[in-house]
Amino acid sequence: QVQLVESGGGLVQAGGSLRLSCAASGGALSSYAMGWFRQAPGKERDIVASISGNGGLSHIADSLKGRFTISRDNAKSTVYLQMNSLKPEDTAVYYCAARRTPAGWVLAFREYEYEYWGQGTQVTVSS
């Protein structure tokens, strides 16, 4: 069973950048497709980005393309979410999630596809 711990959240002004990290333990990260989700107050949790186990495939939510980037370093058992040109509407709790996959070229986009979740990290963007 893999454990996930997010870090890197905080308070940033609009236009600024943050890089979130998700550190995994308890399993070989290359065996997991990874995703970032976010949940704003009063709203549902939505997919932000996903990346395949081997890092060869990735997806960013359409509304975030051009500003957000997902990457991973399996040797460091860490997945990253680089967020640039942040806007107040990006304010949310950001969650890292993992799905065990038999093959490295798998992406997952839905909450129910992910088996393991981190505790979340708060990102607040001030105007």
Backbone torsions as a table, in degrees:
resi	resn	phi	psi	omega
1	GLN	NA	131.6	-177.5
2	VAL	-93.8	142.9	174.5
3	GLN	-110.9	140.9	-176.1
4	LEU	-123.8	134.9	178.6
5	VAL	-132.5	118.6	178.6
6	GLU	-89.2	152.4	174.5
7	SER	-154.1	168.1	176.0
8	GLY	102.5	-4.7	177.4
9	GLY	-72.7	172.7	178.4
10	GLY	160.6	-163.9	-179.8
11	LEU	-102.5	129.3	-179.5
12	VAL	-141.8	150.3	177.2
13	GLN	-78.8	155.1	177.0
14	ALA	-56.2	137.3	-176.7
15	GLY	93.6	-12.1	-179.2
16	GLY	-83.5	-176.2	-177.1
17	SER	-131.1	153.2	172.3
18	LEU	-142.6	150.1	170.9
19	ARG	-121.5	116.9	176.3
20	LEU	-88.8	145.3	175.8
21	SER	-122.1	147.1	175.4
22	CYS	-128.6	108.6	-179.7
23	ALA	-93.7	129.0	-177.8
24	ALA	-110.8	145.5	174.8
25	SER	-142.9	156.8	177.1
26	GLY	96.4	4.3	178.8
27	GLY	-176.6	161.1	177.7
28	ALA	-71.9	117.7	-173.3
29	LEU	-62.0	-27.7	-179.9
30	SER	-63.7	-15.3	178.5
31	SER	-86.2	4.6	-174.9
32	TYR	-128.2	131.3	163.1
33	ALA	-75.7	142.4	-175.3
34	MET	-122.4	151.6	178.5
35	GLY	-143.0	156.0	170.4
36	TRP	-116.2	133.4	175.9
37	PHE	-123.9	164.3	173.5
38	ARG	-143.6	151.3	179.9
39	GLN	-137.5	116.3	176.2
40	ALA	-88.4	157.7	-179.4
41	PRO	-55.2	129.1	177.5
42	GLY	77.1	6.3	-178.0
43	LYS	-122.3	165.7	177.6
44	GLU	-75.5	161.6	176.0
45	ARG	-81.2	128.3	-175.2
46	ASP	-119.2	151.6	175.5
47	ILE	-69.8	137.5	174.3
48	VAL	-105.4	-49.8	-176.2
49	ALA	-160.7	156.6	175.9
50	SER	-143.3	156.4	-179.1
51	ILE	-147.1	141.4	-178.5
52	SER	-74.4	165.6	-176.0
53	GLY	-58.7	-36.1	179.5
54	ASN	-91.7	1.2	178.4
55	GLY	78.0	1.1	-175.1
56	GLY	-79.4	-19.3	177.7
57	LEU	-124.0	140.9	176.0
58	SER	-149.9	160.3	-179.1
59	HIS	-146.0	137.5	174.5
60	ILE	-118.6	138.3	176.5
61	ALA	-53.8	139.8	-173.7
62	ASP	-51.9	-42.2	-176.1
63	SER	-70.0	-12.3	-175.8
64	LEU	-111.4	-4.4	-179.4
65	LYS	-61.0	139.6	-177.7
66	GLY	93.5	-18.3	179.2
67	ARG	-117.1	-34.2	-176.8
68	PHE	-109.8	146.0	177.2
69	THR	-138.0	136.7	175.8
70	ILE	-110.0	142.8	177.0
71	SER	-151.0	169.7	179.6
72	ARG	-148.1	153.0	174.2
73	ASP	-128.9	95.7	-175.9
74	ASN	-64.9	-29.5	178.2
75	ALA	-65.1	-30.1	178.4
76	LYS	-99.4	2.0	179.9
77	SER	53.3	44.5	-175.5
78	THR	-137.3	140.1	174.4
79	VAL	-117.2	143.5	-175.2
80	TYR	-121.9	152.2	170.1
81	LEU	-131.0	108.8	176.9
82	GLN	-90.1	125.0	-177.0
83	MET	-122.4	118.2	-179.5
84	ASN	-116.3	164.5	178.3
85	SER	47.5	49.4	-174.8
86	LEU	-64.7	146.8	-178.8
87	LYS	-122.2	157.0	177.8
88	PRO	-55.0	-32.4	-180.0
89	GLU	-72.1	-6.0	173.8
90	ASP	-83.4	-5.4	178.8
91	THR	-61.5	125.0	-176.4
92	ALA	-177.9	170.0	166.4
93	VAL	-89.1	129.0	-177.6
94	TYR	-104.9	130.3	-177.4
95	TYR	-117.5	142.4	172.7
96	CYS	-100.5	143.4	-179.3
97	ALA	-141.5	153.7	-178.1
98	ALA	-132.1	142.3	175.4
99	ARG	-130.2	123.9	178.7
100	ARG	-70.6	130.6	-178.0
101	THR	-131.9	140.7	179.6
102	PRO	-73.3	-21.2	-178.1
103	ALA	-125.5	154.3	-175.6
104	GLY	-80.6	-12.0	-174.4
105	TRP	-105.1	50.6	-178.7
106	VAL	-123.5	134.0	172.7
107	LEU	-112.1	154.4	175.9
108	ALA	-133.3	141.5	-172.6
109	PHE	-124.1	-14.7	-174.5
110	ARG	-109.2	148.1	179.2
111	GLU	-53.7	-43.4	-173.5
112	TYR	-69.0	-13.3	178.4
113	GLU	-79.0	-15.8	-175.6
114	TYR	-99.7	136.1	-175.7
115	GLU	-95.8	-31.1	-173.5
116	TYR	-124.6	142.4	-175.8
117	TRP	-135.4	146.3	171.1
118	GLY	-84.1	-179.9	-176.4
119	GLN	-85.5	-12.8	178.2
120	GLY	95.8	153.5	175.3
121	THR	-135.9	135.9	-175.3
122	GLN	-81.6	131.6	172.0
123	VAL	-119.0	124.2	179.1
124	THR	-124.7	124.3	-179.3
125	VAL	-112.5	118.6	-178.8
126	SER	-93.1	148.7	-178.3
127	SER	-89.7	NA	NA
